[in-house]
Amino acid sequence: MKTIGILPLLILLLVGCAQSGGKTNRQYQDTDSQSEPEDSPAMLNVKMGVAYFERNDYEIALEKFKRALAHNPKLAIAHSAIATVYSTMNADVDAARHYKLSVKHAPNDPVILNNYGTFLCQTGHYLEAVEYYKKTLANPFYRTPETVHENAGVCLMKADEHKQAEKHFRQALARNPRMTVSLYNMVIIAAGNGDTMKARAFIQRLEGLTTLDEKVLKVAYEVEKKMGNDKAADSYLAQLRKLNKS
């Protein structure tokens, strides 16, 4: 199954902060995370931390984020940023502590909520993660709701909640028909429901965007066999054999 990888959303943290700086619905604006000036010592350290993180220099990135928090202990984006670094370093206890603090100080910031949701999904707390994704989606200012729907769908697939997952994948594809993870999982769901026509349609869409992996090739072979299309089935079988030889 396609899963959510580590998402270094530090740049998005800064973008989200900048986006929320104007006049927006106060229900979706948090004063603790949004009132920090861009040129303040705290924010400058956050930006430097992002730069070091992107160079895979995690130790210095941690130092910069810690300095940012020393200047402003309630700076949510600094907590979320340092949590992302800890998560990348597999220090999940420290990551969880800072993610919780980020949400505490910015309970309505969609980037903060999305980051915590992704961490929860990565660490096996699937249904709790979905709740944070829903909170993210409730914010009308979040620019890429399709990615949140897709992430929620992946979490629900892991929790064996396929019907609920399908709803999120369909929402993602309604906004962006080229989302391969959503298409991939829709193939699995349709095939699992015995709906060969839908499975075939999603396979064809996915095939037009990316190379099919072993799991989908097997599904594609079985779908075409059931539909009596031996030529197409043989084609998928040939691709599968070639993949297994490589």
Backbone torsions as a table, in degrees:
resi	resn	phi	psi	omega
1	MET	NA	138.9	174.9
2	LYS	-66.9	133.3	-176.1
3	THR	-125.1	171.7	177.5
4	ILE	-84.8	127.1	176.5
5	GLY	-87.9	-177.3	175.3
6	ILE	-63.2	128.9	-176.7
7	LEU	-112.5	97.5	176.7
8	PRO	-76.3	85.6	-173.2
9	LEU	-92.3	31.4	-175.5
10	LEU	-67.5	-38.9	177.7
11	ILE	-63.6	-41.8	178.6
12	LEU	-63.3	-31.3	176.5
13	LEU	-59.1	-45.6	-178.6
14	LEU	-69.2	-39.6	178.1
15	VAL	-63.1	-43.9	-179.8
16	GLY	-61.3	-38.9	178.5
17	CYS	-63.7	-43.8	-178.7
18	ALA	-66.4	-38.2	-178.7
19	GLN	-65.1	-31.8	-174.5
20	SER	-87.4	2.0	-175.0
21	GLY	-76.4	-17.6	-177.7
22	GLY	-87.0	-163.2	-179.4
23	LYS	-84.2	109.6	-179.6
24	THR	-131.4	174.1	177.7
25	ASN	-59.8	121.7	-175.4
26	ARG	-62.2	-23.3	178.2
27	GLN	-60.5	-28.1	-176.1
28	TYR	-110.6	23.9	-178.7
29	GLN	-128.5	133.8	-178.0
30	ASP	-115.1	126.0	-173.8
31	THR	-69.3	-33.9	-178.0
32	ASP	-63.3	-42.5	-175.1
33	SER	-88.3	-20.0	-171.6
34	GLN	-103.9	-9.3	-174.4
35	SER	-91.1	-4.2	-178.4
36	GLU	-74.3	122.3	178.3
37	PRO	-61.5	145.3	-178.1
38	GLU	-60.0	-30.7	-176.9
39	ASP	-99.4	15.6	178.5
40	SER	-74.2	157.3	177.9
41	PRO	-55.4	-38.4	-179.3
42	ALA	-63.6	-49.1	-177.8
43	MET	-69.0	-35.2	177.6
44	LEU	-63.3	-38.6	177.2
45	ASN	-68.9	-35.3	175.4
46	VAL	-61.7	-45.6	-179.5
47	LYS	-63.4	-39.9	177.3
48	MET	-66.8	-37.8	177.5
49	GLY	-61.3	-40.1	177.0
50	VAL	-61.0	-44.4	-178.8
51	ALA	-61.2	-43.5	179.1
52	TYR	-69.1	-36.6	177.7
53	PHE	-61.2	-41.7	-179.4
54	GLU	-65.9	-21.6	176.2
55	ARG	-90.8	5.7	-176.9
56	ASN	65.1	23.1	176.8
57	ASP	-96.9	78.0	-169.8
58	TYR	-69.3	-35.4	-177.3
59	GLU	-63.5	-45.3	179.4
60	ILE	-70.2	-36.0	176.3
61	ALA	-58.8	-44.4	178.3
62	LEU	-60.6	-41.9	179.8
63	GLU	-60.3	-42.6	-179.0
64	LYS	-67.2	-41.6	-179.9
65	PHE	-68.2	-35.2	176.7
66	LYS	-65.1	-37.4	177.0
67	ARG	-65.2	-40.1	178.1
68	ALA	-59.7	-42.4	-179.3
69	LEU	-72.7	-26.3	175.0
70	ALA	-66.8	-36.0	177.1
71	HIS	-73.6	-38.2	-178.5
72	ASN	-145.5	93.7	-177.6
73	PRO	-63.5	-14.5	-179.0
74	LYS	-101.8	9.8	-177.0
75	LEU	-75.2	103.5	-172.2
76	ALA	-61.7	-40.8	-177.8
77	ILE	-66.5	-29.6	176.2
78	ALA	-69.4	-40.3	177.0
79	HIS	-63.5	-43.8	-179.8
80	SER	-67.5	-36.0	179.7
81	ALA	-67.5	-46.2	-179.2
82	ILE	-68.1	-31.9	176.0
83	ALA	-64.4	-38.3	178.3
84	THR	-62.9	-40.3	178.2
85	VAL	-65.5	-46.9	179.2
86	TYR	-59.4	-40.6	178.8
87	SER	-63.2	-41.6	177.9
88	THR	-62.7	-31.7	179.6
89	MET	-88.9	7.4	-179.7
90	ASN	63.1	24.5	174.7
91	ALA	-95.3	72.0	-169.3
92	ASP	-67.6	-30.1	179.5
93	VAL	-64.3	-47.4	178.0
94	ASP	-66.1	-38.5	179.4
95	ALA	-62.1	-46.3	-178.8
96	ALA	-61.0	-41.6	-179.3
97	ARG	-60.3	-44.6	-177.8
98	HIS	-75.9	-33.9	175.7
99	TYR	-61.8	-42.3	178.9
100	LYS	-63.1	-38.6	177.5
101	LEU	-67.1	-36.9	179.5
102	SER	-62.5	-42.0	179.8
103	VAL	-70.4	-35.5	178.0
104	LYS	-60.6	-42.4	-176.0
105	HIS	-87.4	-15.6	177.9
106	ALA	-141.7	68.3	-173.3
107	PRO	-68.9	-10.9	-179.2
108	ASN	-117.0	6.3	-179.6
109	ASP	-81.7	116.6	-173.9
110	PRO	-65.0	-34.3	179.1
111	VAL	-67.4	-42.3	177.6
112	ILE	-60.8	-46.7	-179.2
113	LEU	-64.5	-41.4	179.8
114	ASN	-64.6	-42.1	179.5
115	ASN	-61.6	-43.8	-179.7
116	TYR	-66.8	-39.5	177.3
117	GLY	-59.2	-42.0	180.0
118	THR	-64.9	-41.6	177.3
119	PHE	-61.9	-43.6	-180.0
120	LEU	-61.9	-40.2	179.4
121	CYS	-66.9	-41.1	179.7
122	GLN	-64.1	-28.8	-176.4
123	THR	-101.2	14.4	170.9
124	GLY	90.6	4.6	178.9
125	HIS	-95.8	69.0	-166.5
126	TYR	-64.7	-50.4	-176.2
127	LEU	-70.2	-34.2	175.1
128	GLU	-65.6	-38.7	178.0
129	ALA	-60.0	-42.3	-178.5
130	VAL	-61.9	-35.4	178.1
131	GLU	-62.6	-37.6	177.8
132	TYR	-73.1	-33.0	174.5
133	TYR	-64.9	-37.8	178.1
134	LYS	-64.5	-38.6	177.0
135	LYS	-64.6	-37.7	176.4
136	THR	-62.2	-45.1	-178.2
137	LEU	-67.2	-22.7	179.0
138	ALA	-70.8	-15.0	-179.4
139	ASN	-88.1	114.4	-176.0
140	PRO	-70.2	-9.6	-177.7
141	PHE	-93.1	-3.8	178.9
142	TYR	-72.6	126.2	-167.3
143	ARG	-78.6	-26.0	-175.5
144	THR	-126.1	66.4	179.6
145	PRO	-61.2	-24.3	-179.7
146	GLU	-61.6	-36.5	179.2
147	THR	-68.7	-33.9	178.5
148	VAL	-69.7	-42.8	176.5
149	HIS	-59.4	-42.6	-179.6
150	GLU	-64.3	-44.9	178.6
151	ASN	-61.6	-41.5	177.9
152	ALA	-62.8	-40.9	178.3
153	GLY	-61.6	-42.2	178.9
154	VAL	-62.5	-43.7	178.3
155	CYS	-61.0	-42.6	-179.6
156	LEU	-68.0	-33.4	174.2
157	MET	-62.7	-41.8	178.9
158	LYS	-65.1	-29.7	179.0
159	ALA	-87.9	6.5	-178.5
160	ASP	61.0	30.5	175.6
161	GLU	-104.3	70.0	-170.2
162	HIS	-68.4	-35.3	-179.8
163	LYS	-64.5	-43.8	177.8
164	GLN	-68.1	-37.5	178.6
165	ALA	-60.9	-42.4	-178.9
166	GLU	-58.2	-39.1	179.7
167	LYS	-60.2	-42.4	-179.0
168	HIS	-71.1	-39.7	178.2
169	PHE	-63.7	-38.5	178.2
170	ARG	-66.0	-38.6	176.4
171	GLN	-63.2	-41.7	179.3
172	ALA	-62.6	-45.7	-177.4
173	LEU	-71.6	-26.3	175.9
174	ALA	-65.8	-31.9	179.9
175	ARG	-88.2	-31.9	179.1
176	ASN	-148.4	100.6	-175.7
177	PRO	-66.6	-7.6	-174.9
178	ARG	-102.0	19.0	-178.8
179	MET	-83.1	103.5	-169.9
180	THR	-67.6	-34.6	179.7
181	VAL	-65.2	-40.2	177.6
182	SER	-65.8	-43.6	178.1
183	LEU	-62.4	-43.6	179.2
184	TYR	-55.7	-49.7	-177.0
185	ASN	-71.6	-29.2	175.2
186	MET	-66.9	-33.0	173.3
187	VAL	-60.1	-48.5	-177.9
188	ILE	-63.4	-42.4	-179.3
189	ILE	-66.0	-47.1	-178.7
190	ALA	-62.9	-42.9	179.4
191	ALA	-65.0	-40.0	178.5
192	GLY	-64.1	-29.5	177.9
193	ASN	-85.5	-1.7	-179.1
194	GLY	75.6	15.3	-179.3
195	ASP	-92.6	86.1	-173.9
196	THR	-66.4	-34.8	-179.4
197	MET	-64.5	-45.6	178.3
198	LYS	-65.7	-41.6	179.6
199	ALA	-59.6	-44.4	179.4
200	ARG	-61.3	-43.2	-178.5
201	ALA	-62.0	-43.3	180.0
202	PHE	-70.7	-34.8	176.6
203	ILE	-61.7	-44.8	-179.5
204	GLN	-63.1	-40.6	177.7
205	ARG	-65.4	-43.0	-180.0
206	LEU	-66.0	-39.9	-179.5
207	GLU	-63.1	-28.4	178.8
208	GLY	-76.8	-8.1	-176.0
209	LEU	-116.4	-26.9	-174.8
210	THR	-156.1	168.2	176.6
211	THR	-77.1	132.8	-178.9
212	LEU	-73.4	139.2	178.0
213	ASP	-89.8	-178.9	-174.0
214	GLU	-59.7	-43.2	-176.5
215	LYS	-62.7	-46.8	-178.6
216	VAL	-70.3	-35.2	177.0
217	LEU	-61.6	-39.7	177.3
218	LYS	-63.9	-43.6	178.1
219	VAL	-62.6	-44.4	-179.1
220	ALA	-60.8	-41.8	178.0
221	TYR	-61.3	-47.5	-178.5
222	GLU	-64.9	-38.7	179.5
223	VAL	-62.5	-48.3	-177.7
224	GLU	-67.2	-35.3	176.4
225	LYS	-62.0	-45.9	179.9
226	LYS	-62.7	-31.2	-177.8
227	MET	-90.4	3.0	176.0
228	GLY	75.6	17.6	179.7
229	ASN	-99.5	81.3	-174.3
230	ASP	-65.0	-34.1	-179.0
231	LYS	-63.1	-46.7	178.8
232	ALA	-67.0	-38.4	178.6
233	ALA	-61.9	-43.8	179.6
234	ASP	-63.7	-35.7	178.5
235	SER	-63.6	-44.3	178.4
236	TYR	-67.2	-36.7	178.5
237	LEU	-64.5	-38.9	178.5
238	ALA	-64.6	-42.3	177.4
239	GLN	-62.9	-38.5	-180.0
240	LEU	-65.7	-43.1	179.1
241	ARG	-65.7	-39.9	178.8
242	LYS	-64.2	-39.7	179.3
243	LEU	-65.4	-40.4	-178.6
244	ASN	-70.0	-24.3	178.8
245	LYS	-80.2	-25.7	-175.5
246	SER	-76.8	NA	NA
